Amino acid sequence: AQRVTQPEKLLSVFKGAPVELKCNYSYSGSPELFWYVQYSRQRLQLLLRHISRESIKGFTADLNKGETSFHLKKPFAQEEDSAMYYCALSPRSGGYNKLIFGAGTRLAVHP
Amino acid sequence: GAVVSQHPSRVICKSGTSVKIECRSLDFQATTMFWYRQFPKQSLMLMATSNEGSKATYEQGVEKDKFLINHASLTLSTLTVTSAHPEDSSFYICSAIRDGGTGELFFGEGSRLTVL
């Protein structure tokens, strides 16, 4: 079965602390993995995708096929990072379509 | 940018009535759109894939006669919740893929339906 698991509903850290939002997935093929972010009162937007191997707003995520994980990391959290973060999987190779979302993790960064 | 707009953002209706939610791509054409449903403090659940000019593809467990999807133009998809019941109360979110783009999904702001 295709599934995305984000074990933490809430992650609370202080400004400047490292952040790691966990994501594990279950999929038999070669998935595309994404992180989406939703800031307060805003729509969902793409943060980063594993195939681009880029860093956005200081965040990085590495796909670990052995552990079936795609954890999102940032070395020094900022208050403006406070938001809801969703890990998502696309079962269609080469595309962004038909996303399967995790339950989401709320990141709260305190001053 | 690529903007997707949903209307209405909030709607309250009586049980048994039908409600239509619109999803528009404002500055691009979208042959393919998706409809999601989100319960409070839960994840987005894909309901169906909306394809312009053809029938929507529904996910398993989603009643196609209950949730009617029409994608009559390249910039508009509509979701009609028919004979709404209180358990249909939810947050409905659409997303669209820009034709000729990279395949990235652009999301609407969502529509909150409350059925009394």
Chai-1 contact restraints between the chains, C-beta under 6 A:
chainA,res_idxA,chainB,res_idxB,connection_type,confidence,min_distance_angstrom,max_distance_angstrom,comment,restraint_id
A,R43,B,F107,contact,1.0,0.0,6.0,A-B,restraint_1
A,R43,B,E109,contact,1.0,0.0,6.0,A-B,restraint_2
A,L44,B,F107,contact,1.0,0.0,6.0,A-B,restraint_3
A,G95,B,G103,contact,1.0,0.0,6.0,A-B,restraint_4
A,Y96,B,G103,contact,1.0,0.0,6.0,A-B,restraint_5
A,Y96,B,E104,contact,1.0,0.0,6.0,A-B,restraint_6
A,Y96,B,L105,contact,1.0,0.0,6.0,A-B,restraint_7
A,F101,B,S43,contact,1.0,0.0,6.0,A-B,restraint_8
A,F101,B,L44,contact,1.0,0.0,6.0,A-B,restraint_9
A,G102,B,S43,contact,1.0,0.0,6.0,A-B,restraint_10
A,A103,B,S43,contact,1.0,0.0,6.0,A-B,restraint_11
A,G104,B,S43,contact,1.0,0.0,6.0,A-B,restraint_12
